[in-house]
């Protein structure tokens, strides 16, 4: 397995988990940095606590969130290292596309001059 394939395998579960609109919304809500309860995460939404719990489990399986017990409640927060890994992956993809588009532009400009 190539290093690029290994990196992709490491971030694929993150992007799969973030590919759902509800889970992405939960991540946005947790981006404040403070741990949030399921009650807080469901407040003001049409999503049930059971559905939010399942979405949080998917995010936890992908390593995107972690939970801790605080009395009777579980509090959820983002896992910064996994978010940073996803960000680096997107940055690498963006840089690759920038390089390819610059090469295409140069090629087209060279053809135009001839």
C-alpha positions in Angstrom: 0.0 0.0 0.0 1.4 3.4 -1.0 1.9 6.2 1.5 -0.9 8.2 -0.2 -3.3 5.2 0.0 -2.5 4.8 3.7 -3.2 8.5 4.3 -6.5 8.2 2.4 -7.5 5.2 4.4 -6.8 7.2 7.6 -9.1 10.1 6.6 -11.7 8.3 4.6 -13.8 7.4 7.7 -13.6 11.1 8.8 -15.0 12.3 5.5 -17.6 9.5 5.4 -18.8 10.6 8.8 -18.9 14.2 7.8 -20.7 13.4 4.6 -24.1 13.5 6.4 -25.8 16.9 6.8 -26.9 16.2 10.4 -23.5 15.1 11.5 -21.9 18.1 9.8 -24.3 20.3 11.6 -23.4 18.6 14.9 -19.7 19.2 14.2 -20.5 22.9 13.5 -22.3 23.2 16.8 -19.4 21.6 18.7 -16.8 23.8 17.1 -17.2 26.3 19.9 -14.8 24.2 21.8 -16.8 23.5 24.9 -18.2 20.0 25.6 -21.9 19.7 24.8 -24.6 17.4 26.0 -27.1 15.6 23.8 -29.8 17.8 25.3 -27.9 20.9 24.2 -27.1 19.5 20.8 -30.8 18.7 20.1 -32.1 22.1 21.4 -33.7 24.1 18.6 -33.6 21.3 16.1 -36.2 18.8 14.8 -33.8 15.9 15.4 -34.6 13.5 18.2 -32.2 12.7 21.0 -32.0 9.1 19.8 -31.1 10.3 16.3 -28.4 12.7 17.6 -27.0 9.9 19.8 -26.7 7.6 16.8 -25.0 10.4 14.7 -22.6 11.1 17.6 -21.7 7.4 17.7 -20.9 7.5 14.0 -18.7 10.5 14.6 -17.0 8.8 17.6 -16.3 5.7 15.5 -14.6 7.9 13.0 -12.6 9.6 15.8 -14.1 13.0 15.1 -15.7 13.4 18.6 -15.0 12.0 22.0 -17.3 11.8 25.0 -16.8 12.1 28.7 -19.2 11.4 31.6 -20.3 14.3 33.7 -22.7 13.1 36.3 -25.5 11.4 34.5 -24.8 13.1 31.2 -22.3 12.4 28.5 -20.6 15.4 27.1 -19.3 15.4 23.5 -16.5 17.5 22.0 -14.5 17.5 18.9 -11.2 15.5 18.6 -8.8 18.2 17.5 -6.2 15.8 16.1 -8.7 14.1 13.7 -10.1 17.4 12.6 -6.5 18.6 11.9 -5.8 15.4 9.9 -8.9 16.1 7.7 -7.8 19.7 7.3 -4.3 18.7 6.2 -5.8 16.2 3.7 -8.0 18.9 2.2 -5.0 21.3 2.1 -3.0 18.6 0.2 -5.8 18.1 -2.3 -6.2 21.8 -2.8 -2.5 22.2 -3.4 -2.5 19.4 -5.9 -5.4 21.0 -7.8 -3.7 24.4 -7.7 -0.5 22.9 -9.2 -2.5 21.0 -11.9 -4.5 24.1 -12.9 -1.4 26.3 -13.0 0.2 23.8 -15.3 -2.9 23.7 -17.5 -2.9 27.5 -17.6 0.7 27.6 -18.6 0.2 25.0 -21.3 -2.8 26.9 -22.8 -1.0 30.2 -22.7 2.0 28.6 -24.5 -0.3 27.2 -27.2 -1.9 30.6 -27.6 1.4 32.2 -28.2 2.3 29.8 -31.0 
